[in-house]
Amino acid sequence: MNKYLNKKLILLVMILTLLLTNLSESSAQEGLTLEKSLNIAEANSPAIKKTRLGLTRNQENLNAQNASLKSQFSLSLTPISYSQGKVFNDLISSYNSQKNTQSLGTFSIIQPIIFTDATLSLTNNLKYLDSYSQFANLKQKVFSNNLAINLNQPLFTYNKTKLALKELQLALENAQLNYAIQLLSLEKDVTQAFYSVYQQQQSLDIAHQAYENMQKSYEISKNKVEAGISPREEMFQAELNLATTKSDYENKQVLLENVKDDFKMLIGMSLYDDLIVIPNIAVDTVAVDISFAIDQGTHNRMEIRQRKIDIEVSQFDLIQTKAQNEFKGNLGLSVGLFGNNAKLGNIYDKGSSTDNEQVALSLEIPLWDWGRRKSMIKASEAGIAVSQIALEDEQNNIILTIRKVYRNLLNLRNQIEIARQNVKNAELTYDLNLERYKNGDLTGMDLNIYQNQLSEKKLTYTNSLISYKIELLNLKIQTLYDFEKKAEVTPKMSNDNN
């Protein structure tokens, strides 16, 4: 008796353990909506991470260029410098021993002027010198200071400062556009993968329903054979049908696990986490005006702006090419005050200070380069023409793609209605033939055909709904306009570094 009770207790513990395990596994399954999946993918996608780093690099380059246009302050100090040696003196044709001890410091302010590409600077050099020369046995201790304002202005050439700044601004804008395009592409990929998981979930559910239906028909066949109403061959066919539907059900389980793993990899989710997708599969057909859609696409698409940026960059290359071996000049102005005295406070006393002025105009006049500059200009102009053709090609591709998506939507809308009606017909057909099978007017093989038809029609209906949802998303991406919400789509830009 005790052995019997012990066996029952062991069996009860095993059953409870199995139930708890199943509960823990089901509770660990995470339900994912499409929006949540997109948020996970945006945070974890390697492609988005690389694009975001490129955006950071361009932003910081622009920040550095803007900082360089502000006043630059610098201070250079040499607290002490000592030298001793013999130097040949041409004046006395003899070597002269010298000793020098000095301290000096230079303070400067440099201000670029973006409007004219000039540079304005203020420098102040303060120096103390303790010098001894063997010639004439002369010792000298003196303070000196040189204060000067300098202007350096390029002439007859392009503004390099403005051009460099504009190039960096365009590079940042292009990186922002690329980031937004990557997000839209990721949205499309994740949506397709999300609905692929849902398709397999539905396929598994339909296979499970078919398996349950076949179990019922198997029981009916078994009872009829045992009662002697049907021949034993019907039992063999029912067993085969049941085994086939069971195998199909198990295959669908494997396919679902595989597609879920692929989905986890795409969005950056742990492979050890389980999930179930929770879609909003309800479809309301949307009216689309093809002319309006094309206008939105050609006006809003970021690729159009990228091609225009390419043209601007090509034009900058042409400007720089024309500046090679060209006539140009430079104007230099300097106004300063120099003073020296044995006492620091008397450096600028009368007789100790001197005004310093300097004006310099330099010109570069090209003579002959054997046609090098002319050929380089033609090459740059060809690059601009290529960029313009790419812009026109991009516009045509956008129009062509939108027209194709529009036609697909019209076709899919018809397919949804047809597929919905086919499911209703298949359900009615299966129910009628199930009654015929119960009454002995239909074989199990024939019933299996109707069951497969029902499963196929359900899958076709599900796939048509998903195809319509994905194509509607494709139209939104192609036009940057949401026809369901009747609102323009604002691409998400990364402003972390602004």
C-alpha positions in Angstrom: 0.0 0.0 0.0 2.8 2.4 0.9 4.6 1.6 -2.4 1.4 2.4 -4.3 1.1 5.8 -2.4 4.7 6.6 -3.0 4.2 6.0 -6.8 1.2 8.2 -6.8 3.1 11.0 -5.0 6.0 10.7 -7.4 3.6 10.9 -10.3 1.9 13.9 -8.8 5.2 15.8 -8.2 6.2 15.1 -11.9 2.9 16.5 -13.2 3.2 19.6 -11.0 6.8 20.2 -12.1 5.7 19.9 -15.7 2.9 22.3 -15.2 5.1 24.9 -13.5 7.7 24.6 -16.2 5.1 25.2 -18.9 3.7 28.2 -17.0 7.2 29.7 -16.5 7.9 29.3 -20.2 4.6 30.8 -21.3 5.1 33.8 -18.9 8.6 34.4 -20.4 7.1 34.8 -23.9 7.2 38.5 -24.8 4.4 39.9 -26.9 5.7 42.4 -29.5 3.6 44.9 -31.3 5.0 46.4 -34.6 5.8 49.7 -32.8 7.7 48.0 -30.0 9.6 46.0 -32.6 10.6 49.1 -34.5 11.8 50.8 -31.2 14.0 47.8 -30.4 15.4 47.7 -33.9 16.2 51.4 -33.9 18.1 51.1 -30.7 20.0 47.9 -31.6 20.4 47.8 -35.4 24.1 47.7 -36.4 23.4 49.7 -39.6 21.6 52.4 -37.6 24.5 52.6 -35.1 27.0 53.1 -37.9 24.9 55.7 -39.5 24.5 57.5 -36.2 28.2 57.5 -35.7 28.7 59.0 -39.1 26.2 61.7 -38.2 28.1 62.4 -35.1 31.4 62.8 -37.0 29.9 65.3 -39.5 28.3 67.2 -36.7 31.5 67.5 -34.7 33.4 68.5 -37.9 30.9 71.4 -38.4 31.2 72.3 -34.7 35.0 72.5 -35.0 34.7 74.7 -38.2 32.3 77.1 -36.5 34.6 77.3 -33.5 37.5 78.1 -35.7 35.6 81.2 -37.0 35.6 82.7 -33.6 38.5 84.7 -32.0 41.4 82.4 -31.3 43.5 83.4 -28.2 47.0 82.0 -27.7 49.8 82.6 -25.3 53.4 81.4 -25.9 56.0 81.6 -23.1 59.7 81.0 -22.9 60.5 81.7 -19.2 64.3 81.5 -19.7 66.7 80.8 -22.5 70.5 80.9 -22.1 73.2 80.7 -24.8 76.9 81.1 -24.8 79.4 80.7 -27.7 81.7 82.2 -30.3 80.3 83.7 -33.4 82.3 85.0 -36.3 81.7 88.8 -36.7 82.1 90.0 -40.3 82.5 93.6 -39.1 85.8 92.9 -37.2 86.7 89.7 -39.1 87.2 87.9 -35.9 85.3 85.5 -33.6 83.3 87.2 -30.9 82.3 85.5 -27.6 78.7 86.2 -26.6 76.4 85.3 -23.7 72.6 85.8 -23.9 70.0 85.2 -21.3 66.4 86.1 -22.2 62.8 85.6 -21.3 59.9 86.2 -23.7 56.2 85.8 -24.2 53.9 86.2 -27.1 50.1 86.9 -26.8 48.0 86.8 -29.9 44.4 87.1 -30.9 43.4 85.9 -34.4 40.0 86.6 -35.9 39.0 85.1 -39.2 36.6 87.3 -41.2 34.2 85.0 -43.0 32.7 87.6 -45.3 36.0 88.5 -47.1 38.1 85.4 -46.2 40.5 87.8 -44.4 42.4 87.3 -41.2 42.8 90.0 -38.6 45.3 89.5 -35.8 46.6 91.3 -32.8 50.0 90.3 -31.5 52.1 91.5 -28.5 55.7 90.3 -28.0 57.3 91.1 -24.7 61.0 90.3 -24.3 63.7 90.7 -21.6 67.4 90.4 -22.8 70.5 90.2 -20.7 73.4 90.2 -23.2 77.2 90.3 -23.0 79.5 90.7 -26.0 83.4 90.4 -25.8 83.6 92.9 -28.6 83.8 96.3 -26.9 83.3 94.5 -23.6 79.6 95.5 -23.7 76.9 94.4 -21.3 73.2 95.2 -21.8 70.0 94.5 -20.0 66.9 95.7 -21.8 63.1 95.2 -22.0 61.4 95.3 -25.4 57.8 95.1 -26.5 56.3 94.9 -30.0 52.5 95.5 -30.4 51.1 95.1 -33.9 47.8 94.7 -35.7 47.9 92.7 -39.0 45.4 92.2 -41.8 45.9 89.5 -44.4 43.3 89.8 -47.3 43.3 87.4 -50.3 42.4 89.1 -53.6 40.8 87.9 -56.9 40.0 84.4 -55.7 37.1 82.5 -54.1 36.2 82.7 -50.4 37.8 79.5 -49.0 36.4 80.0 -45.5 32.8 80.2 -46.8 33.2 77.3 -49.1 34.7 75.0 -46.4 31.8 75.9 -44.0 29.2 75.3 -46.7 30.8 71.9 -47.6 30.6 70.8 -43.9 27.0 72.0 -43.6 26.0 70.0 -46.7 27.9 67.0 -45.4 25.9 67.1 -42.1 22.6 67.6 -44.0 23.5 64.6 -46.2 24.3 62.5 -43.1 21.0 63.5 -41.5 19.1 62.6 -44.7 20.9 59.3 -44.8 20.0 58.6 -41.2 16.4 59.2 -41.9 16.5 57.1 -45.0 18.1 54.2 -43.1 15.3 54.5 -40.5 12.6 54.2 -43.2 14.4 51.3 -44.8 14.7 49.6 -41.4 11.0 50.2 -40.8 10.2 48.4 -44.0 12.5 45.5 -43.3 11.2 45.1 -39.7 7.6 45.3 -40.9 8.1 42.6 -43.5 9.8 40.4 -41.0 7.2 41.1 -38.4 4.4 40.0 -40.7 6.4 37.0 -41.8 6.4 35.8 -38.2 2.7 36.5 -38.0 2.1 34.5 -41.2 3.9 31.6 -39.7 1.9 32.0 -36.5 -1.3 31.9 -38.5 0.0 29.0 -40.6 0.7 27.1 -37.4 -2.8 27.9 -36.0 -4.5 26.8 -39.3 -2.4 23.6 -39.3 -3.4 23.0 -35.6 -7.1 23.5 -36.6 -6.7 21.1 -39.5 -5.0 18.6 -37.1 -7.9 18.8 -34.6 -10.5 18.5 -37.5 -8.6 15.4 -38.7 -8.6 13.9 -35.2 -12.4 14.3 -35.1 -12.8 12.7 -38.5 -10.4 9.9 -37.4 -12.6 9.2 -34.4 -15.7 9.1 -36.6 -14.0 6.7 -39.0 -12.8 4.6 -36.2 -16.3 4.3 -34.7 -17.8 3.5 -38.0 -15.3 0.7 -38.7 -15.7 -0.7 -35.2 -19.5 -0.7 -35.8 -19.0 -2.5 -39.1 -20.5 0.4 -41.1 -17.4 1.2 -43.0 -14.6 -1.1 -44.4 -11.3 -1.3 -42.6 -9.6 0.5 -45.5 -11.3 3.7 -44.4 -9.5 3.3 -41.1 -6.2 3.0 -42.8 -6.9 6.1 -44.9 -8.0 8.0 -41.8 -4.8 7.1 -40.0 -2.7 8.3 -42.9 -4.6 11.6 -43.1 -4.1 12.1 -39.4 -0.4 11.3 -39.6 -0.1 13.7 -42.5 -1.8 16.6 -40.8 0.2 16.0 -37.6 3.5 16.1 -39.6 2.4 19.3 -41.3 1.6 20.8 -37.9 5.0 19.9 -36.6 6.7 21.3 -39.7 4.9 24.5 -39.2 6.2 24.7 -35.6 9.8 24.3 -36.9 9.2 27.0 -39.6 7.8 29.4 -37.0 10.8 29.0 -34.7 13.2 29.6 -37.6 11.5 32.8 -38.7 11.3 34.0 -35.1 15.1 33.6 -34.8 15.6 35.6 -38.0 13.3 38.3 -36.7 15.3 38.5 -33.4 18.5 38.8 -35.3 17.1 41.7 -37.4 15.8 43.8 -34.4 18.8 42.9 -32.1 16.8 40.8 -29.6 18.3 38.0 -27.6 18.0 34.6 -29.3 17.2 33.0 -26.0 14.0 35.2 -25.5 10.7 33.9 -26.8 8.2 36.1 -28.5 4.8 36.3 -30.1 3.9 39.1 -32.5 0.7 41.0 -31.9 -0.3 42.7 -35.2 -3.1 45.0 -36.1 -4.2 43.1 -39.1 -7.5 45.0 -39.7 -7.5 46.5 -43.2 -9.6 49.4 -44.3 -8.9 50.0 -48.0 -7.6 53.5 -48.6 -8.4 55.8 -51.5 -5.2 57.0 -53.2 -5.0 59.8 -55.8 -2.1 58.9 -58.0 -1.4 62.5 -59.1 -1.3 63.6 -55.4 0.9 60.7 -54.5 3.4 61.6 -57.2 3.5 65.2 -56.2 4.2 64.3 -52.6 6.9 61.9 -53.6 8.8 64.3 -55.9 8.4 67.1 -53.3 9.2 65.2 -50.1 11.6 62.4 -50.9 15.0 63.0 -49.2 16.9 61.3 -52.1 16.0 64.3 -54.3 17.7 66.6 -51.8 20.7 64.3 -51.7 21.1 64.5 -55.4 20.8 68.3 -55.3 23.5 68.3 -52.6 25.7 66.2 -55.0 25.2 69.0 -57.6 26.3 71.7 -55.1 29.3 69.7 -54.1 30.3 69.2 -57.7 29.9 73.0 -58.3 32.3 73.5 -55.3 34.8 71.2 -56.9 34.5 73.4 -60.1 35.2 76.5 -58.1 38.3 75.0 -56.5 39.5 73.7 -59.9 39.2 77.1 -61.5 41.2 78.5 -58.6 44.2 76.4 -59.6 46.8 78.3 -61.6 44.6 81.4 -61.7 45.5 85.1 -61.4 45.2 86.0 -57.7 46.7 88.3 -55.2 47.2 89.0 -51.5 47.1 92.3 -49.5 49.0 92.5 -46.2 48.7 95.4 -43.8 50.5 95.8 -40.5 50.5 98.7 -38.0 52.5 98.4 -34.8 54.4 100.1 -32.0 57.9 99.0 -30.9 59.6 100.1 -27.7 62.7 99.2 -25.7 64.1 100.4 -22.4 66.2 99.2 -19.5 63.1 99.7 -17.3 59.9 97.9 -18.1 57.7 100.9 -17.2 59.6 103.2 -19.6 59.3 101.0 -22.8 57.1 103.5 -24.6 58.7 106.7 -23.3 59.6 109.4 -25.8 62.7 108.3 -27.6 62.2 104.7 -26.7 59.3 103.8 -29.0 58.9 103.6 -32.8 55.9 103.3 -35.1 56.1 100.4 -37.5 53.9 100.2 -40.6 54.0 97.8 -43.5 52.0 97.4 -46.7 52.5 94.5 -49.1 50.7 93.6 -52.3 51.6 90.3 -53.9 50.3 88.9 -57.2 50.4 85.5 -58.8 50.2 85.6 -62.6 49.9 82.2 -64.4 51.8 82.0 -67.7 51.5 78.6 -69.3 50.3 75.2 -67.9 50.0 73.3 -71.2 46.2 73.1 -70.9 46.1 71.4 -67.5 43.7 73.9 -65.9 41.4 73.8 -68.9 41.2 70.0 -68.9 40.5 69.9 -65.2 37.7 72.4 -65.6 36.1 70.2 -68.3 36.4 67.2 -66.0 34.6 69.1 -63.2 31.9 70.3 -65.5 31.3 66.7 -66.7 31.0 65.7 -63.0 28.2 68.4 -62.6 26.4 67.0 -65.7 26.6 63.5 -64.2 25.0 64.8 -60.9 22.3 66.5 -62.8 21.5 63.4 -64.8 21.4 61.4 -61.5 18.8 64.0 -60.1 16.6 63.5 -63.2 17.0 59.7 -63.0 16.1 59.8 -59.3 12.9 61.8 -60.0 11.9 59.4 -62.7 12.5 56.3 -60.5 10.4 57.8 -57.7 7.5 58.4 -60.1 7.9 55.0 -61.6 7.9 53.3 -58.2 4.9 55.2 -56.9 2.9 54.2 -60.1 3.8 50.5 -59.5 2.9 50.6 -55.9 -0.5 52.3 -56.7 -1.3 49.6 -59.2 -0.3 46.9 -56.7 -2.6 48.4 -54.1 -5.6 48.3 -56.5 -4.9 44.7 -57.4 -4.4 43.7 -53.7 -7.7 45.4 -52.8 -9.5 43.1 -55.2 -7.6 40.1 -54.0 -8.6 40.7 -50.4 -12.3 40.7 -51.4 -11.9 37.5 -53.5 -9.8 35.8 -50.7 -12.4 36.7 -48.1 -15.2 35.2 -50.1 -13.1 32.1 -50.9 -12.7 31.5 -47.1 -16.5 31.7 -46.6 -17.1 29.3 -49.5 -14.4 26.9 -48.3 -15.8 26.8 -44.7 -19.3 26.1 -46.0 -18.0 23.5 -48.4 -16.0 21.8 -45.6 -19.0 21.8 -43.2 -21.3 20.2 -45.8 -18.8 17.6 -46.7 -18.1 16.8 -43.1 -21.8 15.9 -42.7 -21.6 13.8 -45.9 -18.5 12.0 -44.3 -20.4 11.4 -41.1 -23.3 9.9 -43.1 -20.9 7.7 -45.1 -21.4 9.5 -48.4 -17.8 10.7 -48.6 -14.4 9.0 -48.1 -11.7 10.2 -45.7 -9.4 11.0 -48.7 -12.0 13.3 -50.2 -12.6 15.0 -46.8 -8.9 15.6 -46.5 -8.9 17.4 -49.9 -11.6 19.8 -48.6 -9.7 20.3 -45.4 -6.6 21.3 -47.3 -8.6 23.6 -49.5 -9.9 25.4 -46.4 -6.4 25.7 -44.9 -5.1 27.1 -48.2 -7.9 29.7 -48.5 -7.3 30.9 -45.0 -3.6 31.3 -45.6 -4.3 33.1 -48.9 -6.6 35.5 -47.1 -4.1 36.2 -44.4 -1.3 36.8 -46.9 -3.5 39.2 -49.0 -4.2 41.3 -45.9 -0.5 41.4 -45.0 0.6 42.2 -48.6 -1.8 45.1 -48.6 -0.5 46.4 -45.3 3.1 46.2 -46.5 2.3 47.8 -49.8 0.5 50.6 -48.0 3.6 51.1 -45.9 5.7 51.1 -49.1 3.5 53.9 -50.5 4.1 55.9 -47.3 7.9 55.4 -47.6 7.8 56.3 -51.3 5.8 59.5 -50.9 6.5 60.4 -47.2 2.7 60.8 -46.9 0.5 58.6 -44.7 -2.7 58.0 -46.7 -4.4 56.3 -43.8 -3.9 59.3 -41.5 -3.9 61.8 -44.3 -0.8 63.6 -43.0 2.7 64.1 -44.2 5.4 62.0 -42.7 8.2 63.9 -40.9 11.4 61.8 -41.1 13.1 61.3 -37.8 16.4 63.2 -37.6 19.0 62.6 -35.0 19.6 65.8 -33.0 21.8 64.4 -30.3 24.7 66.5 -31.3 23.0 69.7 -32.3 
